[in-house]
Amino acid sequence: MSKEPIETDDVKVAVFEEVDSPGESKKPSATSADELNLDVILDVPVTLSMEIGRTQINIRNLLQLNKGSVVVLDRLAGEPLDILVNGTLVAHGEVVVINDKFGIRLTDVISVSERVKKLA
């Protein structure tokens, strides 16, 4: 690849025109978050995980863990689980069993405004 300097006289501003799909009428641009077209992100995969609790242990104790070891977590039995999407808390729920498989029943959904506050 050549590393020759580009003459500024050769640089032009790119101009793009909006193109409609065949059979699609031109729509006014969205002016608020409620009017956004979310179709473009509906197929984006996310990681959904449930957290039953946490704890901190030192490396010495970590290395001593083996089959049958018990690790005490910071939650009481019966407390709701945290439901996270890509590591962000979005809801709380409880474990259920459906056809011999674990599932989760949502008991509380974190509001969008609360989630936005946590990002700041």
C-alpha positions as CSV (number, residue, x, y, z in Angstrom):
1,M,0.0,0.0,0.0
2,S,1.3,3.4,-1.0
3,K,1.6,6.0,1.8
4,E,1.6,9.0,-0.5
5,P,0.0,12.2,0.9
6,I,-3.4,13.1,-0.4
7,E,-3.9,16.4,-2.0
8,T,-6.6,18.3,-0.2
9,D,-7.9,19.5,-3.6
10,D,-8.7,15.9,-4.4
11,V,-10.9,15.4,-1.3
12,K,-14.6,15.9,-1.8
13,V,-17.6,15.7,0.6
14,A,-19.7,12.6,0.0
15,V,-23.4,13.3,-0.5
16,F,-25.9,10.5,0.2
17,E,-29.6,10.6,-0.8
18,E,-32.2,8.7,1.2
19,V,-33.4,5.6,-0.7
20,D,-36.7,3.9,-0.2
21,S,-37.2,0.2,-0.6
22,P,-39.4,-0.8,-3.6
23,G,-43.0,-0.4,-2.7
24,E,-42.2,1.6,0.5
25,S,-43.5,5.1,1.0
26,K,-41.4,7.8,2.4
27,K,-42.0,8.2,6.1
28,P,-41.3,11.3,8.2
29,S,-38.2,10.9,10.4
30,A,-38.8,10.0,14.1
31,T,-38.9,12.8,16.5
32,S,-39.1,11.0,19.8
33,A,-37.9,7.7,21.4
34,D,-41.5,6.4,21.3
35,E,-41.5,6.6,17.5
36,L,-38.2,4.8,16.9
37,N,-38.3,1.8,14.6
38,L,-36.9,-1.0,16.7
39,D,-37.1,-3.6,13.9
40,V,-33.4,-3.1,13.2
41,I,-32.3,-4.4,16.6
42,L,-34.9,-7.1,17.3
43,D,-32.7,-9.9,16.0
44,V,-29.5,-8.8,17.9
45,P,-28.6,-11.6,20.4
46,V,-28.2,-10.8,24.1
47,T,-27.1,-12.8,27.0
48,L,-29.8,-13.4,29.6
49,S,-28.5,-14.7,33.0
50,M,-29.9,-15.3,36.5
51,E,-27.9,-14.6,39.6
52,I,-28.7,-16.4,42.8
53,G,-26.0,-14.6,44.8
54,R,-22.4,-13.6,45.2
55,T,-19.6,-14.0,47.6
56,Q,-15.9,-13.0,47.8
57,I,-13.3,-15.5,48.9
58,N,-9.5,-15.4,48.8
59,I,-7.5,-17.4,46.4
60,R,-6.3,-19.8,49.2
61,N,-10.0,-20.8,49.9
62,L,-10.8,-20.9,46.2
63,L,-8.0,-23.4,45.6
64,Q,-9.3,-25.6,48.4
65,L,-12.7,-26.0,46.8
66,N,-13.5,-29.6,45.7
67,K,-16.5,-31.8,45.2
68,G,-19.0,-31.4,48.1
69,S,-17.6,-28.0,49.1
70,V,-20.3,-25.5,50.1
71,V,-20.0,-21.8,49.3
72,V,-22.2,-19.4,51.3
73,L,-23.7,-16.7,49.2
74,D,-24.9,-13.2,50.2
75,R,-28.6,-14.0,49.7
76,L,-31.2,-15.7,51.9
77,A,-33.0,-18.8,50.6
78,G,-36.3,-17.6,49.0
79,E,-35.0,-14.2,48.0
80,P,-35.7,-13.3,44.4
81,L,-33.0,-13.9,41.8
82,D,-31.5,-11.1,39.7
83,I,-32.2,-11.3,36.0
84,L,-29.5,-9.7,33.9
85,V,-29.3,-8.9,30.2
86,N,-25.7,-8.4,29.1
87,G,-24.8,-7.9,32.8
88,T,-27.4,-5.2,33.4
89,L,-30.1,-5.8,36.0
90,V,-33.5,-5.8,34.3
91,A,-35.8,-7.8,36.6
92,H,-36.2,-10.0,39.6
93,G,-37.7,-13.5,39.6
94,E,-38.1,-16.9,41.2
95,V,-37.1,-20.3,40.0
96,V,-39.9,-22.6,38.6
97,V,-39.8,-26.1,37.1
98,I,-41.6,-26.7,33.8
99,N,-41.6,-30.2,32.3
100,D,-38.5,-31.1,34.3
101,K,-36.6,-28.0,33.1
102,F,-35.8,-24.9,35.2
103,G,-37.4,-21.7,34.3
104,I,-37.9,-18.3,35.9
105,R,-41.0,-16.4,36.7
106,L,-40.6,-12.6,36.7
107,T,-41.8,-11.0,39.9
108,D,-40.5,-7.5,39.3
109,V,-39.3,-5.6,36.2
110,I,-36.9,-2.7,36.7
111,S,-38.3,0.4,34.9
112,V,-36.4,1.9,32.0
113,S,-35.9,5.1,33.9
114,E,-34.3,3.2,36.8
115,R,-32.0,1.3,34.4
116,V,-30.9,4.6,32.7
117,K,-30.1,6.1,36.2
118,K,-27.8,3.2,36.9
119,L,-25.9,3.9,33.7
120,A,-25.0,7.4,34.8
